[in-house]
Amino acid sequence: MKLTLAELRKRVTDESDAYLLMEQLRWGDDRERLSCPHCGNEKAYFLTPKDGTRGTGKPKADGKRTQSVRRVWKCAKCRKQFSVLTNTIFHGTKVALADWLTVMVLMASAKNGISAREVERLAGVTPETAWFMLHRLRESMKRDPLVGMLRGTITADETFIGGKPGNKHQQGKTRQPVGAGARKHGGGTTHMQAVVSLVSRETGEVRSVAIPDVTGATLRKVIAENVDMAESTLHTDAAGQYRPLGREFASHEYVDHGMKEYVRGEVTTNHAEGFFSQLKRSLDGTHHHVSRVHLPRYLAEFDFRYSTRKLSDSARLQMMMDNAEGRRLTYGPMLGQ
């Protein structure tokens, strides 16, 4: 299904249309993927109110029921009711589905992402609601935890995200940027957050992880969790942390940036550098400030966008919808409440 903002405006004129489109995205054109989110049974029927309206509605003072656009289904096995939103990132939302669909289209198509302030103005919601909406969508962009290991030629590199020490006020009273404690980097002390990214040369997939430091032990742990080292080739820069780690790979080759060497044949870290360039431009230009607590979700967003860069925007949106089930995110735990 090709879904652009122009097509969305044609197809969704009210909330009833939004429910029908959401069902099509989640369950398919003929609802061939429909199943009960409570027990998994594939047989369910739509609850049609006696007055023929779409939904039950709430009784008014005169006893008549108002028309409701919420489409409710009932499982033929466990007899529980559900809707297209049940047990998804949209579960319990009070935001109109038409607004959700608009933001989803923008998230799937915007190369630099979309900020919470933009969503606030677009949907007419509070800043907190807009921020929460985007984090729920980032949940649908997270990599499946059961996905397989990377194999082949893997480029590994690390970067630091956050403000530069030279930009701090003399009194040191400015807000601390993303960081995980002071460390030496490039000859100076900084409070920046370290991030390591692994790029598969064969599939184009990238996996990024926020790490507390860039020691060999930390890098090995991340790489071992994501890469089949014995069956892969490692490409890095000349950083000493990768030397012992490289011996666990089928082969390890590197370029020496200190000697102005950036490409030697097929050996380069430019793939990771290009990803870092896009990531930093987006974090600085679109989001401006990112908490280190929530940084992993932002990394998941840009990993997803980079890994699916050769897909159409509509295909990317469909992947987000396919990943929406079973990934409920509640506001309180996000804030540590």
C-alpha positions as CSV (number, residue, x, y, z in Angstrom):
1,M,0.0,0.0,0.0
2,K,1.4,3.4,-1.0
3,L,0.6,5.8,1.8
4,T,1.7,9.4,1.5
5,L,0.4,12.5,3.2
6,A,-1.6,13.3,0.1
7,E,-3.1,9.8,0.0
8,L,-3.8,9.9,3.7
9,R,-5.8,13.1,3.3
10,K,-7.9,11.4,0.6
11,R,-8.5,8.2,2.5
12,V,-9.0,9.5,6.0
13,T,-11.8,12.1,6.3
14,D,-12.9,11.2,9.8
15,E,-12.0,8.9,12.7
16,S,-14.0,6.0,11.2
17,D,-11.8,6.0,8.1
18,A,-8.7,6.1,10.4
19,Y,-9.8,2.9,12.2
20,L,-10.5,1.1,8.9
21,L,-7.1,2.1,7.5
22,M,-5.3,1.1,10.7
23,E,-7.0,-2.4,10.5
24,Q,-5.8,-2.7,6.9
25,L,-2.3,-1.8,7.9
26,R,-2.2,-4.2,10.8
27,W,-4.4,-7.1,9.5
28,G,-4.2,-6.8,5.8
29,D,-6.7,-5.9,3.1
30,D,-9.0,-8.8,3.9
31,R,-8.0,-9.1,7.5
32,E,-6.2,-12.3,6.8
33,R,-3.8,-11.6,9.7
34,L,-6.5,-10.8,12.2
35,S,-6.1,-12.7,15.5
36,C,-7.1,-12.2,19.1
37,P,-4.4,-10.3,21.0
38,H,-5.5,-12.1,24.2
39,C,-5.3,-15.8,23.2
40,G,-4.1,-15.8,19.6
41,N,-7.3,-17.3,18.1
42,E,-7.8,-16.4,14.5
43,K,-11.6,-16.4,14.6
44,A,-13.3,-13.2,15.7
45,Y,-16.3,-11.3,14.7
46,F,-17.1,-7.6,14.5
47,L,-19.6,-6.3,17.1
48,T,-22.2,-4.4,15.2
49,P,-24.5,-2.3,17.5
50,K,-28.3,-2.8,17.1
51,D,-28.7,0.7,15.7
52,G,-26.1,0.0,13.0
53,T,-23.6,2.6,14.1
54,R,-19.9,1.7,14.2
55,G,-19.3,1.1,17.9
56,T,-21.3,1.0,21.1
57,G,-21.3,4.7,22.0
58,K,-22.2,6.1,25.4
59,P,-25.8,6.7,26.5
60,K,-26.9,10.3,26.7
61,A,-29.4,11.8,29.2
62,D,-32.4,10.9,27.0
63,G,-31.3,7.3,26.9
64,K,-30.2,7.4,23.2
65,R,-26.7,6.3,22.4
66,T,-24.2,8.5,20.6
67,Q,-22.4,7.2,17.6
68,S,-19.0,5.8,18.3
69,V,-16.3,5.3,15.7
70,R,-14.3,2.7,17.7
71,R,-14.5,-0.6,16.0
72,V,-14.7,-3.5,18.5
73,W,-14.2,-7.2,17.8
74,K,-14.9,-10.2,19.9
75,C,-12.9,-13.4,20.0
76,A,-14.9,-16.6,19.2
77,K,-12.7,-18.6,21.6
78,C,-11.9,-16.6,24.7
79,R,-14.9,-14.2,24.2
80,K,-12.9,-11.2,25.0
81,Q,-13.3,-7.9,23.2
82,F,-10.5,-6.1,21.4
83,S,-9.8,-3.4,18.8
84,V,-7.0,-2.8,16.3
85,L,-5.2,-0.9,19.0
86,T,-5.2,-3.6,21.7
87,N,-1.7,-4.7,22.8
88,T,0.1,-2.4,20.5
89,I,2.1,0.8,20.9
90,F,-1.3,2.6,20.5
91,H,-3.0,0.8,23.4
92,G,-5.0,3.2,25.6
93,T,-4.3,6.2,23.5
94,K,-6.6,9.3,23.7
95,V,-5.0,10.8,20.6
96,A,-7.1,10.6,17.4
97,L,-6.0,7.8,15.1
98,A,-5.9,10.3,12.2
99,D,-3.2,12.2,14.0
100,W,-1.3,9.0,14.8
101,L,-1.3,8.1,11.1
102,T,-0.1,11.5,10.1
103,V,2.8,11.3,12.5
104,M,3.6,7.8,11.4
105,V,3.8,8.9,7.8
106,L,6.1,11.7,8.7
107,M,8.3,9.5,10.9
108,A,8.7,7.0,8.0
109,S,9.6,9.6,5.5
110,A,11.6,12.3,7.3
111,K,15.3,11.6,6.9
112,N,16.2,13.7,9.9
113,G,13.3,12.6,12.0
114,I,10.6,14.8,13.5
115,S,10.7,16.7,16.8
116,A,8.1,16.6,19.6
117,R,7.6,20.3,19.1
118,E,6.6,19.7,15.5
119,V,4.1,17.1,16.5
120,E,2.7,19.4,19.2
121,R,2.0,22.0,16.6
122,L,0.7,19.6,14.0
123,A,-1.7,17.6,16.2
124,G,-2.6,20.2,18.7
125,V,-1.5,18.1,21.6
126,T,0.5,19.0,24.7
127,P,4.3,18.8,24.6
128,E,4.3,15.8,26.9
129,T,1.8,13.9,24.7
130,A,3.8,14.7,21.5
131,W,7.0,13.5,23.2
132,F,5.3,10.3,24.4
133,M,3.8,9.6,20.9
134,L,7.2,9.7,19.3
135,H,8.8,7.4,21.9
136,R,6.0,4.9,21.3
137,L,6.7,5.0,17.6
138,R,10.4,4.5,18.3
139,E,9.5,1.3,20.1
140,S,8.1,0.0,16.8
141,M,11.5,0.8,15.2
142,K,13.5,-1.3,17.7
143,R,15.2,-4.3,16.3
144,D,13.6,-7.6,17.2
145,P,15.6,-9.1,20.1
146,L,15.4,-12.5,18.5
147,V,17.0,-11.3,15.2
148,G,20.1,-13.3,14.1
149,M,23.7,-12.3,14.3
150,L,25.6,-10.2,11.8
151,R,27.9,-12.1,9.5
152,G,30.3,-11.1,6.6
153,T,32.3,-7.9,6.5
154,I,31.5,-5.8,9.5
155,T,32.6,-2.2,10.0
156,A,33.0,-1.1,13.6
157,D,33.5,2.4,14.9
158,E,32.7,4.5,17.9
159,T,31.7,8.2,18.3
160,F,30.8,10.6,21.1
161,I,27.5,12.4,21.4
162,G,27.0,15.6,23.4
163,G,28.3,19.1,23.9
164,K,31.9,20.1,23.6
165,P,33.8,21.2,26.8
166,G,34.7,24.5,25.2
167,N,31.0,25.5,24.9
168,K,30.5,25.3,28.7
169,H,30.1,28.5,30.7
170,Q,33.0,29.5,32.8
171,Q,31.0,28.9,36.0
172,G,30.2,25.3,34.8
173,K,26.5,25.8,35.6
174,T,25.1,24.9,32.2
175,R,23.0,21.8,31.7
176,Q,25.1,18.7,31.2
177,P,24.7,17.2,27.7
178,V,24.2,13.6,26.9
179,G,26.9,11.8,28.9
180,A,28.0,9.0,31.1
181,G,30.7,10.6,33.2
182,A,33.9,12.4,32.3
183,R,36.5,10.8,30.2
184,K,39.5,11.7,28.1
185,H,38.9,12.1,24.4
186,G,41.0,13.9,21.8
187,G,43.3,15.4,24.5
188,G,40.5,17.0,26.6
189,T,38.1,16.0,29.3
190,T,34.5,15.7,28.2
191,H,31.1,14.6,29.4
192,M,30.0,13.0,26.2
193,Q,28.2,9.7,25.6
194,A,30.1,7.0,23.8
195,V,28.2,5.1,21.0
196,V,29.5,2.1,19.0
197,S,28.0,1.2,15.7
198,L,28.4,-2.0,13.7
199,V,27.6,-1.8,10.0
200,S,27.1,-4.9,7.8
201,R,28.7,-4.3,4.4
202,E,26.5,-7.1,2.8
203,T,23.1,-6.2,4.1
204,G,23.6,-2.5,5.0
205,E,22.2,-3.0,8.5
206,V,23.5,-1.0,11.3
207,R,23.3,-1.7,15.0
208,S,24.2,1.1,17.5
209,V,24.7,0.7,21.3
210,A,25.3,3.4,23.9
211,I,28.3,2.3,26.0
212,P,29.9,3.6,29.2
213,D,33.4,3.6,27.8
214,V,35.4,2.6,24.8
215,T,37.7,0.0,26.4
216,G,38.5,-3.2,24.7
217,A,36.3,-5.2,27.1
218,T,33.3,-3.1,26.6
219,L,33.6,-3.1,22.8
220,R,34.1,-6.9,22.8
221,K,31.0,-7.4,24.8
222,V,28.8,-5.4,22.3
223,I,30.4,-7.0,19.2
224,A,30.2,-10.5,20.6
225,E,26.4,-10.0,21.3
226,N,25.8,-8.9,17.7
227,V,28.4,-10.5,15.4
228,D,29.3,-14.1,14.6
229,M,33.0,-13.2,14.9
230,A,34.5,-16.5,13.7
231,E,32.6,-16.2,10.4
232,S,33.2,-12.5,9.8
233,T,35.8,-10.0,8.8
234,L,36.3,-6.9,10.9
235,H,37.1,-3.4,9.5
236,T,38.1,-0.7,11.9
237,D,40.4,2.3,12.3
238,A,43.8,1.9,14.0
239,A,42.5,2.2,17.6
240,G,44.4,-0.2,19.8
241,Q,41.3,-1.6,21.5
242,Y,40.4,-3.5,18.3
243,R,43.7,-5.3,18.0
244,P,43.2,-8.2,20.5
245,L,39.5,-8.3,19.5
246,G,40.4,-8.7,15.8
247,R,42.2,-11.9,16.5
248,E,38.8,-13.6,17.3
249,F,37.6,-12.7,13.8
250,A,38.3,-14.6,10.6
251,S,40.4,-11.6,9.7
252,H,40.9,-8.0,10.8
253,E,41.9,-5.1,8.6
254,Y,42.1,-1.5,9.5
255,V,42.9,2.0,8.1
256,D,45.2,4.4,9.9
257,H,43.5,7.8,10.1
258,G,46.6,9.2,11.8
259,M,48.5,8.6,8.6
260,K,45.7,10.2,6.5
261,E,44.6,6.8,5.3
262,Y,40.8,6.5,5.0
263,V,40.4,3.9,2.3
264,R,42.6,1.1,1.3
265,G,41.0,-1.1,-1.3
266,E,37.8,-2.4,0.3
267,V,39.0,-1.5,3.8
268,T,37.3,1.6,5.2
269,T,35.2,2.9,8.1
270,N,33.4,5.4,5.9
271,H,30.1,3.5,6.2
272,A,30.1,4.0,9.9
273,E,31.3,7.6,9.6
274,G,28.5,8.4,7.2
275,F,26.0,7.0,9.6
276,F,27.4,9.0,12.5
277,S,27.3,12.2,10.3
278,Q,23.6,11.7,9.7
279,L,22.9,10.8,13.3
280,K,24.6,13.8,14.7
281,R,23.0,16.2,12.2
282,S,19.6,14.9,13.2
283,L,20.2,15.0,16.9
284,D,21.6,18.5,16.8
285,G,19.4,20.0,14.2
286,T,16.0,18.3,14.9
287,H,16.0,17.3,18.5
288,H,18.7,19.7,19.9
289,H,19.1,17.9,23.2
290,V,18.7,14.1,24.0
291,S,18.7,12.6,27.4
292,R,21.2,9.8,27.9
293,V,18.3,7.8,29.5
294,H,16.3,7.9,26.3
295,L,19.2,7.8,23.9
296,P,18.8,4.1,23.1
297,R,15.4,4.8,21.5
298,Y,16.8,7.5,19.3
299,L,19.6,5.2,18.3
300,A,17.0,2.5,17.4
301,E,15.1,5.1,15.3
302,F,18.2,6.0,13.2
303,D,19.4,2.4,13.0
304,F,16.0,1.5,11.6
305,R,16.0,4.5,9.2
306,Y,19.5,3.7,7.9
307,S,19.0,-0.1,7.7
308,T,15.8,0.5,5.6
309,R,17.1,3.4,3.5
310,K,16.6,1.4,0.3
311,L,13.0,0.8,1.0
312,S,10.1,3.1,0.1
313,D,8.6,5.3,2.7
314,S,5.4,3.2,2.5
315,A,7.3,-0.1,3.1
316,R,9.1,1.5,6.0
317,L,5.7,2.5,7.5
318,Q,4.4,-1.0,7.1
319,M,7.4,-2.4,8.9
320,M,6.7,0.0,11.8
321,M,3.1,-1.2,11.9
322,D,4.1,-4.9,11.8
323,N,6.4,-4.2,14.8
324,A,3.8,-2.3,16.8
325,E,2.2,-5.4,18.4
326,G,3.4,-6.5,21.8
327,R,5.4,-3.3,22.4
328,R,3.3,-1.3,24.9
329,L,5.0,1.6,26.4
330,T,3.6,3.4,29.4
331,Y,4.4,6.9,30.5
332,G,5.2,6.4,34.2
333,P,8.0,3.8,33.8
334,M,9.6,6.0,31.1
335,L,10.1,8.7,33.7
336,G,11.1,6.2,36.5
337,Q,7.8,6.5,38.4
